[in-house]
Amino acid sequence: MRTCILTDIHANLEALTACLEASSKLAVDRYVCLGDTVGYGADPNATCDLVRKHCEFAVLGNHDAAVAGRMDYSYYYAAAREVLDWTAVQLSSDNMAWLQSLDYSRQEEGVLYGHASPRDPTAFEYVFALEQAEDLVVRAPKLSHLSFIGHSHLQRAFLLGKEVKDVWAENVMIEDQHTYLCSIGSCGQPRDYDPRSCFGVWDDETKVVEFHRVPYDAEKTARKILSAGLSPHFARRLLHGV
C-alpha cells in the first residue's frame, strides 16, 4: 500500500490542493495527516474540510491543540497567539469538534504516525537536527521500527541506533534490521529556504519512503493572509521558504 503523508498544512489551501493534485498521479492508496492542519494561514475551514475528506486519519498537532483548547499557548509569541485566536473564531463547529477529537499519534504494524518527537507525543518536542535524534535514542529507547513526524517543517530522515546518522536521499530504503525516523516537511510552510510544498509517500511493499516537493501559488496564499489582517510575517515567509 502506498500512503501519502501530509503534515503542517497550516491553513494553506493552495499548497494542500497542489499536493493532493501531484500525489494523485503517484498511484497512492490513501492519505494521512500528521497534524497542524490549522494555524498561520487564512483558510482553516477549507483545509480542515479537505483533510477530513481525503485522509483516512489525522493526528493532533500543537497548533490544532491550541485552537481546540487542548493546550496552553500563552507562551507563544504575540503574532502566533493572535492567529490561533482568530482561527478558533473562524472554525465551524464541525471542524472544531474534529480537532478536539484527534489522537496524538497512530500506530500501525511497527509504523508510528505522530506530529512531533515520539518520545512523548503530548510534549510536541522537535527532532530536526542530528543531536536531537541522538537525544531521542537515549531518552526513548523503545522506538517503532519506522516513525513519521512533522513539526520541524523540514524534510529529514534519521537512522536510529547505537550510531545515529542522517539519511540524505529523496528515496529512503527502510531496511528491516534498522530503526528510522522520517520528518516529512511542511505542506503549507516549508522552512528550508525552498518555498515549494512538501509531502511524502510510504510504500510498504517496496519499503521506500519518497520525499516530494511541489510548487504552488504562494503569492495568492500570502495575499489571503494579508487580507485577513493576520501578521505580514506569515505572508512573507511563504515566499522564501523560511
Residue frames as qw, qx, qy, qz and C-alpha x, y, z in Angstrom:
[[0.000, 0.887, 0.462, 0.000, 0.00, 0.00, 0.00],
 [0.401, 0.285, 0.002, 0.870, 1.17, 3.49, -0.85],
 [0.275, -0.790, -0.476, 0.270, 0.37, 6.07, 1.82],
 [0.269, 0.626, 0.038, 0.731, 0.60, 9.77, 1.05],
 [0.498, -0.535, -0.453, 0.511, 1.66, 11.66, 4.18],
 [0.092, 0.744, 0.127, 0.650, 0.76, 15.32, 4.64],
 [0.538, -0.548, -0.438, 0.467, 1.67, 17.49, 7.60],
 [0.258, -0.505, -0.090, 0.819, 1.89, 21.09, 8.77],
 [0.275, 0.596, 0.591, 0.469, -0.60, 22.37, 6.23],
 [0.222, -0.380, -0.269, 0.857, -1.23, 25.46, 8.38],
 [0.313, 0.733, 0.444, -0.408, -4.42, 26.57, 6.65],
 [0.019, 0.514, -0.505, -0.693, -2.63, 26.93, 3.30],
 [0.759, 0.395, 0.406, -0.322, -5.29, 25.86, 0.82],
 [0.561, 0.729, -0.322, -0.224, -3.19, 26.44, -2.30],
 [0.017, 0.541, -0.839, 0.050, -0.34, 24.25, -1.03],
 [0.552, 0.005, 0.779, -0.299, -2.68, 21.48, 0.08],
 [0.741, 0.550, 0.177, -0.342, -4.51, 21.49, -3.24],
 [0.410, 0.712, -0.551, -0.144, -1.19, 21.30, -5.12],
 [0.183, -0.378, 0.895, -0.149, -0.04, 18.34, -3.02],
 [0.675, 0.218, 0.614, -0.346, -3.30, 16.49, -3.49],
 [0.686, 0.661, -0.080, -0.293, -3.13, 17.02, -7.24],
 [0.256, 0.660, -0.705, -0.040, 0.52, 15.94, -7.50],
 [0.329, -0.252, 0.878, -0.239, 0.09, 12.89, -5.29],
 [0.768, 0.319, 0.348, -0.432, -2.97, 11.73, -7.24],
 [0.669, 0.629, -0.353, -0.180, -0.59, 10.99, -10.12],
 [0.071, 0.558, -0.805, 0.189, 1.61, 8.75, -7.96],
 [0.693, -0.107, -0.678, -0.220, -0.78, 5.83, -7.51],
 [0.075, -0.233, 0.698, -0.673, -1.29, 6.43, -3.80],
 [0.362, -0.333, -0.859, -0.144, -3.85, 4.27, -2.00],
 [0.397, -0.781, -0.476, 0.068, -4.64, 6.52, 0.94],
 [0.172, 0.661, -0.186, 0.707, -3.82, 9.81, 2.67],
 [0.593, -0.585, -0.454, 0.317, -2.92, 10.57, 6.27],
 [0.090, 0.832, -0.074, 0.542, -2.16, 13.86, 8.03],
 [0.653, -0.108, -0.511, 0.548, 0.38, 14.38, 10.82],
 [0.324, -0.721, -0.449, 0.416, -1.19, 17.47, 12.30],
 [0.133, -0.509, 0.022, 0.850, -1.11, 21.26, 12.30],
 [0.305, 0.556, 0.680, 0.368, -3.84, 21.46, 9.73],
 [0.025, -0.939, -0.278, -0.200, -4.54, 24.98, 11.03],
 [0.513, -0.701, 0.036, 0.494, -2.52, 27.97, 12.24],
 [0.355, -0.351, 0.362, 0.787, -0.65, 30.75, 10.40],
 [0.084, 0.136, 0.662, 0.732, -2.81, 30.67, 7.26],
 [0.330, 0.116, 0.104, -0.931, -6.15, 32.18, 6.24],
 [0.663, 0.028, -0.482, -0.572, -8.10, 29.09, 5.11],
 [0.229, -0.264, 0.856, -0.380, -8.63, 26.97, 8.24],
 [0.722, 0.198, 0.449, -0.488, -12.07, 25.65, 7.35],
 [0.736, 0.548, -0.271, -0.292, -11.23, 24.79, 3.74],
 [0.291, 0.500, -0.808, 0.111, -8.09, 22.90, 4.75],
 [0.412, -0.121, 0.781, -0.454, -9.87, 21.04, 7.55],
 [0.782, 0.340, 0.181, -0.490, -12.63, 20.10, 5.12],
 [0.655, 0.552, -0.491, -0.160, -10.14, 18.69, 2.60],
 [0.051, 0.402, -0.873, 0.273, -8.17, 16.76, 5.20],
 [0.564, 0.034, 0.646, -0.514, -11.35, 15.28, 6.62],
 [0.787, 0.448, -0.024, -0.424, -12.48, 14.35, 3.10],
 [0.665, 0.560, -0.492, -0.045, -9.26, 12.79, 1.84],
 [0.105, 0.502, -0.789, 0.338, -7.36, 11.47, 4.86],
 [0.680, -0.215, -0.698, -0.067, -8.00, 8.08, 6.37],
 [0.578, -0.691, -0.346, 0.263, -6.87, 9.58, 9.66],
 [0.225, 0.750, -0.212, 0.585, -5.15, 12.65, 11.08],
 [0.626, -0.362, -0.487, 0.489, -3.29, 13.21, 14.33],
 [0.206, -0.950, -0.225, 0.068, -3.13, 16.25, 16.56],
 [0.545, 0.398, -0.142, 0.724, -0.54, 18.99, 16.02],
 [0.320, -0.321, -0.449, 0.770, 0.35, 21.67, 18.53],
 [0.153, 0.008, -0.137, -0.979, -1.47, 24.40, 16.60],
 [0.508, -0.320, -0.664, -0.445, -4.52, 22.15, 16.35],
 [0.505, -0.384, -0.676, 0.374, -4.31, 21.54, 20.10],
 [0.145, -0.172, -0.230, 0.947, -4.05, 25.26, 20.82],
 [0.325, -0.119, -0.341, -0.874, -7.04, 26.18, 18.67],
 [0.610, -0.308, -0.669, -0.293, -9.08, 23.32, 20.12],
 [0.485, -0.683, 0.199, -0.508, -8.42, 24.39, 23.71],
 [0.970, -0.157, -0.177, 0.051, -6.27, 21.35, 24.45],
 [0.722, -0.056, -0.187, 0.664, -3.06, 23.14, 25.41],
 [0.211, -0.883, -0.114, 0.403, -1.82, 26.39, 26.92],
 [0.647, 0.427, 0.208, 0.596, -0.27, 28.62, 24.26],
 [0.180, -0.974, -0.121, 0.074, 0.14, 31.76, 26.34],
 [0.543, -0.581, 0.356, 0.490, 3.92, 31.46, 25.93],
 [0.609, 0.437, 0.459, 0.477, 3.73, 31.65, 22.11],
 [0.219, -0.153, 0.077, 0.960, 4.85, 34.93, 20.59],
 [0.302, 0.421, 0.331, -0.789, 2.16, 37.55, 20.05],
 [0.446, 0.339, -0.443, -0.700, 1.53, 37.09, 16.30],
 [0.296, 0.016, -0.947, -0.123, 1.19, 33.32, 16.69],
 [0.072, 0.323, 0.771, -0.544, -1.28, 33.74, 19.57],
 [0.352, 0.409, 0.053, -0.840, -3.30, 36.22, 17.53],
 [0.469, 0.221, -0.645, -0.562, -3.69, 33.90, 14.54],
 [0.201, -0.120, -0.962, 0.141, -4.63, 30.99, 16.81],
 [0.186, 0.396, 0.548, -0.713, -7.31, 33.13, 18.47],
 [0.417, 0.387, -0.259, -0.781, -8.52, 34.25, 15.02],
 [0.341, 0.116, -0.879, -0.312, -8.62, 30.64, 13.80],
 [0.003, -0.231, -0.892, 0.389, -10.68, 29.50, 16.77],
 [0.340, 0.462, 0.284, -0.769, -13.30, 32.13, 15.91],
 [0.410, 0.403, -0.490, -0.656, -13.31, 31.24, 12.20],
 [0.068, 0.095, -0.987, -0.108, -13.64, 27.46, 12.56],
 [0.648, -0.240, -0.394, -0.606, -17.00, 25.80, 12.01],
 [0.680, -0.423, 0.418, -0.428, -18.42, 23.81, 14.90],
 [0.989, 0.141, 0.000, -0.044, -17.83, 20.57, 12.97],
 [0.639, 0.545, -0.371, 0.395, -14.17, 21.35, 12.33],
 [0.214, -0.634, 0.501, -0.549, -13.63, 22.44, 15.93],
 [0.871, -0.244, 0.285, -0.317, -15.16, 19.19, 17.17],
 [0.914, 0.341, -0.175, 0.130, -12.93, 17.26, 14.78],
 [0.324, 0.631, -0.498, 0.499, -9.76, 18.91, 16.13],
 [0.489, -0.513, 0.454, -0.540, -10.93, 18.24, 19.66],
 [0.957, -0.054, 0.149, -0.241, -11.32, 14.54, 18.84],
 [0.683, 0.577, -0.441, 0.077, -7.90, 13.87, 17.30],
 [0.898, -0.376, 0.000, 0.229, -5.42, 11.44, 18.87],
 [0.217, -0.854, 0.381, 0.280, -1.79, 12.44, 19.43],
 [0.024, 0.480, -0.813, -0.330, -0.44, 9.52, 17.38],
 [0.909, 0.174, 0.027, -0.379, -1.40, 6.38, 15.48],
 [0.305, -0.454, 0.828, 0.124, 0.43, 3.04, 15.48],
 [0.868, 0.349, -0.012, -0.353, 0.16, 0.59, 12.59],
 [0.977, 0.135, 0.040, 0.160, 2.22, -2.62, 12.38],
 [0.740, -0.211, 0.063, 0.636, 5.54, -1.19, 13.51],
 [0.274, 0.411, 0.213, 0.843, 4.93, 2.25, 11.98],
 [0.183, -0.631, -0.493, 0.571, 4.18, 5.29, 14.15],
 [0.175, 0.611, 0.337, 0.695, 2.46, 8.37, 12.79],
 [0.365, -0.712, -0.407, 0.440, 2.74, 11.45, 15.02],
 [0.201, 0.966, 0.092, 0.131, 3.23, 15.18, 14.87],
 [0.021, -0.866, 0.456, -0.204, 6.43, 15.62, 16.88],
 [0.122, 0.460, -0.859, 0.189, 9.02, 13.55, 18.73],
 [0.747, -0.205, -0.567, -0.278, 7.75, 10.05, 19.52],
 [0.285, 0.127, -0.733, 0.605, 9.32, 10.23, 22.99],
 [0.069, 0.464, 0.677, -0.567, 6.21, 11.93, 24.35],
 [0.178, 0.476, 0.609, 0.609, 3.65, 12.87, 21.70],
 [0.199, -0.869, -0.453, 0.005, 1.88, 15.24, 24.11],
 [0.468, -0.634, 0.018, 0.616, 5.05, 17.32, 24.65],
 [0.529, 0.834, 0.138, 0.070, 5.46, 18.38, 20.99],
 [0.479, -0.652, 0.387, 0.443, 9.27, 18.21, 21.07],
 [0.535, 0.752, -0.268, -0.277, 11.28, 18.89, 17.92],
 [0.756, -0.205, 0.512, 0.353, 13.53, 16.49, 16.05],
 [0.550, 0.832, 0.035, -0.062, 15.17, 18.48, 13.26],
 [0.189, 0.795, -0.570, 0.082, 18.91, 18.01, 13.93],
 [0.702, 0.184, -0.678, 0.119, 21.23, 15.07, 14.44],
 [0.074, 0.243, -0.681, 0.687, 21.77, 15.99, 18.08],
 [0.606, -0.092, 0.251, -0.750, 18.04, 15.81, 18.77],
 [0.867, 0.126, -0.395, -0.277, 17.81, 12.43, 17.07],
 [0.479, 0.255, -0.736, 0.404, 20.69, 11.21, 19.24],
 [0.230, -0.188, 0.543, -0.786, 18.92, 12.51, 22.35],
 [0.781, -0.014, -0.104, -0.615, 15.74, 10.72, 21.26],
 [0.765, 0.155, -0.625, 0.012, 17.55, 7.37, 21.15],
 [0.241, 0.198, -0.709, 0.632, 18.89, 7.92, 24.67],
 [0.320, -0.044, 0.431, -0.843, 15.63, 9.11, 26.19],
 [0.796, 0.189, 0.174, -0.548, 13.23, 6.82, 24.31],
 [0.160, -0.393, 0.874, 0.236, 14.99, 3.51, 23.63],
 [0.401, 0.305, 0.864, -0.018, 11.76, 1.70, 22.70],
 [0.277, 0.480, -0.185, -0.811, 11.01, 3.20, 19.32],
 [0.818, 0.422, 0.312, -0.235, 8.89, 1.93, 16.46],
 [0.726, 0.069, 0.471, 0.497, 10.70, 0.44, 13.51],
 [0.253, 0.347, 0.353, 0.831, 9.62, 3.48, 11.47],
 [0.069, -0.688, -0.481, 0.539, 8.31, 6.79, 12.79],
 [0.250, 0.539, 0.381, 0.708, 6.81, 9.56, 10.66],
 [0.232, -0.668, -0.399, 0.584, 6.65, 13.07, 12.11],
 [0.284, 0.798, 0.229, 0.480, 6.19, 16.69, 11.10],
 [0.473, -0.818, -0.207, 0.253, 6.55, 19.76, 13.35],
 [0.512, -0.448, 0.227, 0.696, 10.03, 20.85, 12.22],
 [0.486, 0.809, 0.074, -0.322, 8.81, 21.84, 8.71],
 [0.052, 0.671, -0.682, -0.286, 11.96, 20.14, 7.32],
 [0.947, 0.205, -0.187, -0.163, 12.37, 17.06, 5.14],
 [0.034, -0.636, 0.748, -0.188, 14.85, 14.90, 7.05],
 [0.942, -0.107, -0.277, -0.157, 15.46, 11.21, 7.71],
 [0.196, -0.672, 0.660, -0.271, 17.50, 9.64, 10.50],
 [0.781, 0.033, -0.624, 0.016, 18.84, 6.14, 11.01],
 [0.488, -0.673, 0.305, -0.464, 18.47, 5.47, 14.73],
 [0.928, -0.048, -0.346, 0.129, 20.75, 3.05, 16.55],
 [0.715, -0.473, -0.073, 0.510, 23.96, 2.94, 18.56],
 [0.268, -0.212, 0.248, 0.906, 25.22, 5.39, 15.97],
 [0.349, 0.749, 0.465, -0.317, 22.63, 7.89, 14.76],
 [0.363, -0.081, 0.504, 0.780, 23.04, 9.00, 11.17],
 [0.416, 0.540, 0.003, -0.732, 21.46, 11.41, 8.73],
 [0.566, 0.250, 0.737, 0.272, 20.00, 9.75, 5.65],
 [0.155, 0.580, -0.166, -0.782, 20.39, 12.10, 2.72],
 [0.133, 0.092, 0.870, 0.466, 18.15, 10.76, -0.03],
 [0.464, 0.020, -0.142, -0.874, 14.93, 11.63, -1.82],
 [0.866, -0.093, -0.352, -0.342, 14.01, 7.94, -1.66],
 [0.241, -0.546, 0.714, -0.366, 14.88, 6.27, 1.65],
 [0.694, 0.016, -0.703, -0.157, 15.11, 2.49, 1.70],
 [0.590, -0.520, 0.358, -0.503, 13.74, 1.16, 5.00],
 [0.504, 0.259, -0.822, 0.050, 15.70, -1.95, 5.98],
 [0.748, -0.452, -0.419, -0.245, 14.10, -4.42, 8.36],
 [0.749, -0.201, -0.418, 0.473, 17.06, -4.59, 10.74],
 [0.280, 0.103, -0.181, 0.937, 17.20, -0.83, 11.38],
 [0.071, -0.739, -0.579, 0.338, 15.09, 1.87, 13.05],
 [0.277, 0.303, 0.301, 0.861, 14.18, 5.08, 11.21],
 [0.039, 0.713, 0.446, -0.540, 12.59, 8.44, 11.83],
 [0.318, 0.339, 0.490, 0.737, 11.36, 10.42, 8.83],
 [0.044, 0.593, 0.291, -0.750, 10.36, 14.09, 9.08],
 [0.506, 0.547, 0.630, 0.217, 8.05, 14.74, 6.15],
 [0.205, 0.010, 0.189, 0.960, 8.40, 18.51, 5.82],
 [0.232, 0.477, 0.463, -0.710, 5.64, 21.10, 5.74],
 [0.347, 0.562, 0.679, 0.319, 2.91, 21.17, 3.16],
 [0.054, 0.903, 0.388, 0.175, 1.93, 24.73, 3.97],
 [0.130, -0.971, 0.193, -0.059, 5.00, 26.47, 5.40],
 [0.895, 0.149, -0.160, 0.388, 8.39, 24.97, 4.38],
 [0.321, -0.932, 0.158, 0.060, 11.38, 26.28, 6.31],
 [0.784, -0.215, 0.364, 0.455, 14.41, 25.06, 4.37],
 [0.012, -0.609, 0.285, 0.740, 14.71, 28.07, 2.03],
 [0.019, -0.081, -0.826, -0.558, 12.75, 26.19, -0.62],
 [0.417, 0.080, 0.234, -0.875, 9.21, 27.61, -0.88],
 [0.556, 0.013, -0.682, -0.476, 7.82, 24.53, -2.61],
 [0.762, -0.335, 0.191, -0.521, 5.31, 22.47, -0.69],
 [0.063, 0.370, -0.923, 0.088, 6.28, 19.09, 0.82],
 [0.873, -0.149, 0.135, -0.445, 4.67, 15.70, 1.14],
 [0.137, -0.428, 0.892, 0.044, 5.84, 12.12, 1.49],
 [0.859, 0.084, -0.272, -0.426, 4.82, 8.69, 0.24],
 [0.375, -0.407, 0.816, -0.168, 5.42, 5.48, 2.18],
 [0.767, 0.219, -0.470, -0.377, 5.32, 2.30, 0.10],
 [0.623, -0.456, 0.571, -0.279, 5.12, -0.63, 2.49],
 [0.961, 0.231, 0.153, -0.002, 5.70, -3.17, -0.29],
 [0.668, 0.586, -0.210, 0.408, 8.91, -1.74, -1.71],
 [0.660, -0.571, -0.225, 0.434, 9.89, -0.43, 1.76],
 [0.411, 0.222, 0.109, 0.877, 10.70, 3.02, 0.40],
 [0.060, -0.804, -0.374, 0.459, 9.86, 6.48, 1.75],
 [0.435, 0.468, 0.342, 0.689, 9.66, 9.07, -1.03],
 [0.138, -0.612, -0.235, 0.742, 10.12, 12.80, -0.36],
 [0.349, 0.585, 0.539, 0.495, 8.31, 15.07, -2.81],
 [0.100, -0.444, -0.122, 0.882, 8.27, 18.85, -3.47],
 [0.267, 0.635, 0.665, 0.288, 5.54, 20.72, -5.33],
 [0.103, 0.046, 0.024, 0.993, 5.37, 24.36, -6.50],
 [0.026, -0.703, -0.710, 0.035, 2.19, 26.26, -5.68],
 [0.103, 0.730, 0.188, 0.649, 0.84, 29.82, -5.82],
 [0.495, -0.344, -0.492, 0.628, 2.45, 31.15, -2.63],
 [0.041, 0.092, 0.024, 0.995, 1.71, 34.75, -3.62],
 [0.481, -0.423, -0.477, -0.602, -2.02, 34.01, -3.62],
 [0.663, -0.437, -0.569, 0.214, -1.75, 32.44, -0.18],
 [0.388, -0.131, -0.268, 0.872, 0.24, 35.43, 1.09],
 [0.165, -0.277, -0.212, -0.923, -2.36, 37.88, -0.20],
 [0.603, -0.492, -0.555, -0.295, -5.09, 35.97, 1.65],
 [0.598, -0.341, -0.479, 0.545, -3.13, 36.23, 4.89],
 [0.168, -0.006, -0.068, 0.983, -2.76, 39.98, 4.47],
 [0.347, -0.357, -0.413, -0.763, -6.43, 40.41, 3.53],
 [0.643, -0.483, -0.594, -0.030, -7.45, 38.55, 6.69],
 [0.246, -0.872, 0.163, -0.391, -5.50, 41.04, 8.78],
 [0.917, -0.340, -0.002, 0.206, -3.01, 38.45, 10.01],
 [0.420, -0.731, 0.305, 0.443, 0.69, 39.17, 10.57],
 [0.557, 0.758, -0.279, -0.193, 2.60, 40.08, 7.37],
 [0.219, -0.570, 0.792, 0.013, 5.41, 37.89, 8.70],
 [0.660, 0.090, 0.738, -0.110, 3.35, 34.79, 7.93],
 [0.666, 0.715, 0.145, -0.155, 2.84, 36.01, 4.37],
 [0.198, 0.844, -0.487, -0.111, 6.47, 36.97, 3.69],
 [0.427, -0.450, 0.784, 0.010, 7.98, 33.73, 4.91],
 [0.804, 0.317, 0.490, -0.112, 5.98, 31.69, 2.41],
 [0.567, 0.813, -0.110, -0.080, 7.69, 33.43, -0.48],
 [0.159, 0.749, -0.631, 0.122, 11.16, 32.50, 0.78],
 [0.868, -0.048, -0.494, -0.021, 10.57, 29.13, 2.44],
 [0.285, 0.298, -0.618, 0.669, 11.72, 30.20, 5.91]]
